[in-house]
Amino acid sequence: MTINGKQGGNSDTTSSPTILVSDEFLEFLQYHKSIKESSSITSFAGPDKTCLITSSNKWVIDSGATNHMTDNPNIFSSFRSHKAPSSLTVADGTTCSSVGSGTVKPTSSITLSSVLSLPNLAFNLISVSKITRDLNYCVAFFPNHCLFLHLTTKQIIGKGYLCGDLYILDEWEPQSIALVLCLLLKHIVDWGIPLCLC
């Protein structure tokens, strides 16, 4: 097999490309084709990173969004049409029209109200500022994940994972504050921050 003009098995360690044998490559192509056929996909690319997001069921946790937004009309548990569509400008500068708003339950433990329906939006967005104000949540960001903490019940009600340069909402069962403290303590110890237990 030849990759980048070099024979596979070359001992050059300056670049180590991933080599797929023909069966693995065919399996990858079939998987990729099945994803394309099942739903629309938006690709985000950062330096040396690519993230594929299925627009119908994945939610991007967005600290810059002022509203929760989705392009999928089938996920609303309640919906109210707007008399006249209102225009919004999203982060990439694209203008989208909101045709209505309603309630969406992206996970078993998170219910979002006033979610805008924007048919031409490329992916679903959770507004960090809206979820913290409206639902009394705290969102803690870590290098590879984030956690949603309900400040009243002291439970973790949601979790996100890093994909490329974006945090994506993941399904998560509610957890107690003790687990949150254990996770925070683990990060503090990993970072080498001295602890003072007074």
N, C-alpha and C positions, 0 to 999 in steps of 0.2 A: 504494500500500500504506500502511495506517495502522498505526502502532505506538505504543502507550501514548497514544492520542488525538492523535498528531501525524502529519502527512503524512511519508512517506518522502522523503528528499532535503532535509529541513529543515537549515539550516546551524547549528543549535544544537550547539555543541561540548561542552556540559556533560555530556551523556550520549551515548554512541555505541553504540546497540544493534546487534546482529548482524542483518542483513537477509538472509533466504534467499528466493530466487526460488522459484516454485512447483515447478519440476523438482528443485531442490536439496532442498527440504523433503520432497517425496515420496521422494526417494532416501534421505534421513535416516530417514524413517518406516519404509521397507522394511528398512534396515539395523538399526534399533532392534528391529523385529519379529523379524528373523532371530536376533538375539542372545537375545531373550526365549524364543524357541522352542527354541534349541539348548541352553540351560543356565540354571540359576538365577543370579540376579545380586543382589549386595548393594550398596547404594549408601551411601557415606559422604559426608557433607557437612561442610565447614568453612567459614570465612568466605570467601565468593566462590569456593569451590572445590567441585567434586563429583568423586567417583571411583567408577567402576563396576568391581566386581571379580567375575569369573566364579568361582564357588565351586569348580567342579570342577578347575580347572587353575592358578589363581593362588594364590600364597603370600604372605601378609603377614609381613614381617620384624618381629617383636614383641620389643622389649627388656623388656617386662613379663611375658611368658609364661614359666612355669616348665617347660612341656613343649611338644614339637611336637604339633600336633593337626590332624585333618582330619575332614571329614564324608563323604568319598568312599571307600567300601569297595573300589572297583575299582582303586585305584592302589597297593595294597600288593603288594610282591613276596613277602613272607612275613607271616603273621598268626597271632596266638595269641589266642583268645577268653578273656575274663575269666570265671571261674566265677560271679561275681556282679557286676553292673554297679556301678561306683563313681561317685559324684557329684562334679562339679567346678563351681566358680563361675568364669565367664569375666568379662572386664573390664567388660562392661555390666551385670553383676549377675545375668545369666541362669544358671540351674543346668542343666548338661547331664550326661548319663550316658555314661561311657566303657564300651564293650562289648568292647574288646580293644585290642591294640597290635601293632605290627609295623614292618617296614622299608619305606620309601618312597624313591624316587629322583626328586625334583622336577626335577632337571636332569641332564644327562649327566655332570656332574662332582661333584655333591653327593648323598650317600646319607645319609639320616636313619634312625637306629634308635630304637626305643621310641616311635614315633609313636602317639599315642592316637587311637582311632576314636570320635568323638562324633557320632552320627547327626543331631543337631539343631543342630550348630554351623553358623553362617552362612558361614564361610569357613575356609581353611586357614591355620595359623599355624606359623611357624618361631620357636622360642625362641632368642634371641641368647645367653642365658646357657648354655643346654644345648649349642648348637653350638660355642661357644668352649671350654667345658670338655671335652666328650666327643670332639671332633674336632681339638682344638688349632688352632682357627681364630682369626683376628683379624677383627673387623668394624669397618670405618672408615666413619663417616657423614659425608657432605658435604651442602651445601644442596640439591642436586637428585638425588643418587644415593648409593649405598653400595657398598662392595667387601668381598668375603670373601677373606681371604688365608690360605693354609695356611702355618703357621709353620715346618713341617719342610721342605717342598719349595720354599718361597718363591715360590709361584705364586698368582695370583688365580684362585680356583676358582668364584667367583660374583659377581654384580652385581645390585644392586637399583636401581629408579628411583622417584622421588617421584611419587605420584599423590594429589592432594589433600593430606592430612596424613599419609599412610601411605607406607612404603617397600614396594614390591612386587618379589619375586624375578623376575629376568629370566634368560633363557638366556645363557650366557657360556662361551666356550672358555677353558681355562686359559692364563694369561699369566705371564711371568717377573717377578721382583722389579724388574727394570729398568723395566718399564712402570709398576709401582706408584710407584717413585721419581719417574718423569717426571710422573705425574699429581699426586703430592703437591707436587712442585716447582712445577708450573703453578699449583696452588691457592695456594701460599705467595706466588708472584709476583703473582697476581691480587689477593691480599689486601693487598699492599704491605708485607709483613713483610721487614725487611732481613735479608740472609743474611750469615753470617760463615763463610767457608771457611778454617779454620785448619789 
